């Protein structure tokens, strides 16, 4: 024992004894160091659950990568590694305080919105479905340039991005906004003017006098059948 004392500094706690007599026996406990922790399988766990389980066994963690994944929801653990020991597997042992790097899912990748202007609603829906998006038809509008039933505009710009299974709204053409010429015979200038404006025409010039009787009208725009485009200018002739 005397030789051992020369080489080793023993630290012990005596149970109520302040000294030992020569020849007394005592027991020495040698530490094996911290208790090793068994690595857990973390893949497929929600991120918060994985971090809580690591904290419970005195291991630290951090998210070092987030990647898109088509099947795992946002925040799901896709993989993990032991910092400084990348080949470690679940079931291996590590010291307390060991750091675990986690890879988490960002959910499905966003989808690129196709350009559907100029298409029918059916063709637009088919194109959007290929990108796992859907198309919603909004209220139709009149158009001087786009045939009936063809898409005039979309509320999500082409080449922008939407979440997978997202939707965007399109507006289709109702074709030309055509109006009929009202009956003006026998009307005063004021009544004829009001009738034309209410029908959708605009008033151009006046030939004659507002105190005269309705004679005729002059329209330079070509009719579409018996109808005219809304906003067509009408020149009135009162004599």
C-alpha positions, 0 to 999 in steps of 0.5 A, a space after each residue: 500500500 505504501 508504494 501505491 500511495 507514492 504514485 496515486 492520489 486517492 480521494 475517498 469519503 469516510 463514513 464517520 471516520 476521521 482517521 484509520 489505524 495502521 493496518 485498518 482496511 478500507 475500500 476504494 471505488 474507481 470511477 468508470 467515467 460518465 454512463 454512456 447513452 444509447 443512441 435512439 432511432 430518430 428518423 420519422 419522428 416529429 422534430 420536437 419529439 426527437 429533440 425532447 428525447 435527446 435532451 432527456 438522455 443528456 444529448 444536444 441537438 440542432 437542425 443542420 439541414 432542411 430539405 423538401 420531401 414529397 411524403 414527409 410533413 414539415 418538421 419530420 426528421 429525415 435523418 441524423 448523424 453524430 457530430 464527429 462520428 458520422 458512422 454511428 448508428 442507433 443502438 451505439 453508445 455515446 457520452 453525455 453532451 454528445 451533439 446530434 445533427 438533424 435533417 428535417 423535412 420542409 414538406 413537398 417542394 413548391 410547384 411552378 404555375 403554368 401559363 394558361 392564358 389563351 387556353 380553355 378551362 379544361 386544358 388549363 385544368 389538365 396542365 395544372 393537374 400535371 403540376 399537382 395544382 388546381 384551377 378555379 374559374 372566376 367570374 367571366 368578363 367581356 373581351 374585345 379580343 379574346 373569344 368566348 370561353 378562352 382564359 383572359 387572365 390568371 391571378 397567379 403569375 406564370 412561373 411563380 410558385 404555389 404549394 403542392 395541391 394549391 390552386 389559382 383562379 382564372 377569368 374567361 372571356 364572355 366575348 364582345 360586349 354588344 348592345 342594341 340601338 334604342 328606339 329614338 323616334 319622337 324623342 327630345 334631345 335630352 331623352 334621346 341622349 339619356 336613352 343612348 347612354 343607358 344602352 351603353 353608347 357614348 354621345 359624339 357630336 350634335 348637328 342642329 339644335 337641342 330644341 329641334 326634333 330628332 332627325 337621325 343618327 350617324 355611327 362610324 363604327 361597323 356593327 356586329 350584326 344588328 348590334 354595336 360594341 359597348 361605348 360606341 360613339 353616336 352623332 345625333 342630328 336634330 333639326 
